[in-house]
Amino acid sequence: MAKQIVVLISGSGSNLQAIMDAISDGRIQGQISAVISNKAEVFGLERAENADIATEVIDHKAFESREAFDTELARRIDDYQPDLVVLAGFMRILTADFVRHYQGRMLNIHPSLLPKYKGLHTHQRALEAGDKEHGCTVHFVTEELDGGPLAVQGTVSIDADDDASSLQNKVHKVEHQIYPLAVELFCADRLVWSEQGVTLDGVPLPATGHRHS
């Protein structure tokens, strides 16, 4: 049975496109039921509409509180009864109740090798630290920002002539490889987060997740 996926976006949706492509190629045993954005007229919505995927816009500014927005967002997501919720450049901090509701079935991608560099400006921070490698991480979402159990990591080398912009471009390319991979593994029931932690094919993953290179 194909898994049902809802994708949340706030922008151009390049990771959404990578996942859509992997579904089209038959790699992911799932289908995107809906793409929901908190911003109207972003390119990610166009991508979804061009692929005949249902789209919804829920403007966070129309709500009095973060909790009110998250309640409505959860209601709309649950209309589609998804097996998996994918955060693909969704620029909202989610409330604890919302996160708990989707625990074990919500993924996010972060542009660093977590647990390093949670939060913003990850590429600049990696450069300033003199790191030799950098990358991105797909993780299950918990109440701790960028702190959930790691699923898949992808690495890039930091070269002497790299700046934050060139490093961002390198990391983006790897994001477009590892996010579809993580969704593929989840939809095939190979990647699971349970009381035993995150397992891949029944084997506990190391704290760094599955390294994809």
Steps between C-alpha positions, in 0.01 A plus 500: 500500500636838402554726797322836507727803541421862582776752430524837678684783325564872525696565182628370168463132588822361352500211749131446421600469134772248582245286688243536220765386248587196712130406516471538121806278457334229710759522778255607771204277583283797581308789359470863601137562601547873553749783518420761764671839519479777758574748219299561186653524154821312574651293221462175693121529463542534123713186494223310678220641283694408184513143630124499582566483873249670733628824651390706797616831641463575870627851572653497848446877524124442504521327839519659843753253635746232400273245668196610297697470176636157591153375595362598161808363322463164674130490415574559131785247496285236670234539231745312276578230762872500415744229599780755478529878534803654327629845592666633184615852572206566732609811689285474810596394851241236590337469842565203726144365470521507121834321495381233745194436283727396209783345698667221309344604170634851438835567334703818459826579323765726651806641322770372735637176635288498813548523793741768372359842412136489594311811395605751235812601301633145501732539199673808640537335840660190347747721312583707808563183700754383243308178432623271223155356430146626514166368378136453582282280716151354469359450849176411671340809653475540877423793728870592505582717197725304262537249783305190395654158432713496186394297197734570207805723464681608184846657502693745284863605525589858590767623261740789549316721250150434639288781638154480655331526160703226328461278804123554496489392134696183578271417793184563295608236248546246780166597657333405172657153532447419867148638554345275232711213638366550853140519370564187290630308803208618718237411241653153458469447881879470517560821698308498828515704820368304798575462870821324397614812314540535124554174314583425137397150392455415868854602595547800733660793320804671653444844653608658170228318305561323170794660319440544129803596293 
